Amino acid sequence: MAVASRDQLKQYCLRALGSPVVEINADDDQLEDRLDEALEYWRQYHPDGIEKVYTKFNISASEIKLTTSVAANFALSEIVRGSTSGATAKVQRETTRASSGTTLLVTHVEGTFVAGETLTGTSSGVTAVLGTPAVTLGVWDKKYITTPDLVYGITRVLPFSQASSSKSLFDLQYQLRLNDLYDLTSTSIIYYKTVMSHLALLDLELNGHPLFRFNRRNSKLYLDINWDADVALGDFIVVECYRALDPAEATKVWDEAWLKHYVTALFKKQWATNIKKFSGIQLPGGVTLDGDKLYDEATGEVKELEDELQNKSAPLEFFLG
């Protein structure tokens, strides 16, 4: 029978250990913990545990919450100041949305705005009372992007100007393709390849590529860029990353052969750990518990399965994390 859910995998492993004929002395919370450990180990080392994906993130502005719908009355690029905190920010707009209603879009947030204080536009003179929460920082002000927990490693942040520059009529790439590649049967591609390699080298030397720092333990992608010049509010950046499979979407994960064997071995080890202190006690009918032997047997199975996965599986592609 195919295993299609977390609970079905748990019941499968318990049956493999002898349940319900044999009572498995392990609490359900203990089994859930062991299942989580197995899933994490499978994602880290199994070639099918993660996948390469491209995901986009929005360069968002910070949002100031107002108690009245006067956000659109503030002047673009003016400085707003909190009367109590003295905090300041610059009014902005994103490429697809502007301040409206009770949401005021800003960047360059300095200080900490306080809910209930009066916000004043230094050039427009517009005033408003701050709501709760007073400010929600956006990506631009935080200077990092919060990534999903399932992202294990990031290999590349696509250059910000690449998509826009290729659309320009005056872009050199566009002109080369327009004038020199109209007929590949009569045009040498060597010239095109040479010029494009030279342009790529110039682009790398003069402009560089976006640098980044990432550690999946804090789920933050830091971009070492010029935030004023390299990105625009509302734009998206594309990130090449490795993401762990989510069993809620890929239900075939639960039916993976190695995972089923590994979870069974971990359940067995937990069971043995629980009954080790009763080793040597004789039960009715002359049965004697031997938790130490069961523990050693389970430990050997776990080690063998881990060795099989790390040393005998197909290698993963290199990735950073």
Secondary structure, 3 states (H helix, E strand, C coil): CCCCCHHHHHHHHHHHCCCCCCCCCCCHHHHHHHHHHHHHHHHHHCCCCEEEEEEEEECCCEEEEECCCCHHHCCCCCEEEECCCCCEEEECCCCCCCCECCEEEEEEEECCCCCCCEEEECCCCCEEEEEEEEEECCHHHHCEEECCCCEEEEEEECCCCHHHHCCCCCCHHHHHHHHHCCCCCCCCHHHHHHHHHHHHHHHHHHCCCCEEEEECCCCEEEEECCHHHHCCCCCEEEEEEEEECCCCCCHHHHHCHHHHHHHHHHHHHHHHHHHHHHCCCECCCCCECCHHHHHHHHHHHHHHHHHHHHHHCCCCCCCCC
